[in-house]
Amino acid sequence: MNAPATGAAVAIQEYRNFIDGRWQAASDGRTVDVLSPSDGKVFARIARGTAADIDAAVAAARRAFENGPWPKMAAVDRGRLMIKLGLKIAEHAEELAQLEAADTGKPMKQARADMVAAARYFEFYGSAADKVHGEVIPFLEGYMVTVVRDPKGVTGHIIPWNYPAQMFGRTLAPAIAMGNCAVLKPAEEACLTPIRLTQLAEEAGFPPGVINLVCGVGEEAGAALSAHAGIDFLSFTGSPEVGTLVQIAAAKNHIGCTLELGGKSPQIIFDDADFEAVIPVVVNAIVQNGGQTCSAGSRVLVQRSIYDSLMARVAERFATLRVGSATMDLDCGPLISAQQKRRVEGFISQAKAEGVKVLAEATIAPGVPEGGFYVAPTLFGPVPRDNALACQEVFGPVLSAIPFEDEADAIRLANNTEFGLVAGVWSGNGARAMRVAKAMRCGQVFVNGYGAGGGIELPFGGVKKSGHGREKGLEALREFSQSKTIVFKHG
Ligand code: NAD
């Protein structure tokens, strides 16, 4: 392992880029400070990748794709190497979880769960690599027509800071399983586990150029990657605003992209729902990862006849939540940055100023380190349907409760945002739950449960401003490949 070089003056680790199988500083030697969200202090530095670094990484991926062993390797062998990486991740899970918790501020229990998922991505797609079959099309007499799936080529991947390790697996594993060679740009706020996972891939024996990692600032390395003419396909996860820029860049190069953007996901609770099952799930779906989850259940829509009784119980539980540092390992950690804290506090103070009632506020535990980016989870309700809290993505631990009248009203309300990522439906009436699930305009619906972020096997993605394309499940293998029809005239 030769990535980290100890910083000279203080014991701050510096992490480099990984290009063509070699760890290297940014082409101009610049770095970005990495702050701990738990105390706001600098504890690491990463390379501030440049357009020249992106050029080098894309060229390395191109060489690996055109001349290297990876795309030509038997799919079963590609899969074996990926499974080996999955096992390595599982072996290093505790070390990785500590790194992730330090970098993102998330409680250790969340970081540990994330490493299980990160390992699973390589296990799942490694096992799937040799199961992508083509088709045979009956055509004219004297012909054999087959449809095979080819890799896209060189794939570019831009990921956010909220689940760096999971995102590494989610975007890279299906791409490389199909034989693509990749360049990954993680988020500048949190990218230490992607770096460590790349080291583990190197140790596992991935050929040079298959996985290239360039850290740095979005407007620099990210923009250079999305605009690069040597990229054949882009996979982006992040904000709708940057997603627009990435899609424009992709269009200019006439390539495809998947966009996984934000959400304002509803949990619809009917009067015949099982309260005991609903309450912990509804609360967890917004405090998990400090609400910084694209699929957070950030709107709870409750049938009016049970609104007061259910929300009193939800509020009771919500008020018991405690916020602390990553190592305190409480219900909720700090937010990722001072900027994110300001943004979330802005939503909370605006709603309060507008007179939206606070149903419960959680506690920031005594003894949290000074300088951390802590925000107390807050439950508002009833939130007017046109309020910012009912429509906009907060990306923090803020839950909005809104009453509805009947099934038709619930469907209208649930679908009435610019987003469409995930929905939850809670009802003891199976027929009703199925009708509502079918009416949801989004990519995933949970009935009598909610699984923000989970389920590697389950295709995931959005509609409307939540993006397009699908990740996870076998569908992701289709995104990272394209069909080729071979028409063979044998006479
Ligand atoms: P962001 O869009 O600012 O950053 C995401 C990534 O894009 C980072 O790697 C960043 O460096 C890069 N980037 C920034 N500017 C760029 C540019 N001009 N060109 C190319 N790349 C650029 O988002 P964020 O603040 O890091 O993450 C929060 C947002 O991401 C939220 O809106 C959230 O809902 C969304 N998100 C969505 C999913 C999903 O799966 N749908 C998952 C996580 C986060």
Residues whose N, C-alpha, C, O or C-beta is under 5 A from the ligand:
A	BS01	NAD	I158 I159 P160 W161 N162 K185 P186 A187 E188 G216 V217 G218 E219 G222 A223 S226 T237 G238 S239 P240 V242 L245 E260 L261 G262 G263 C294 S466
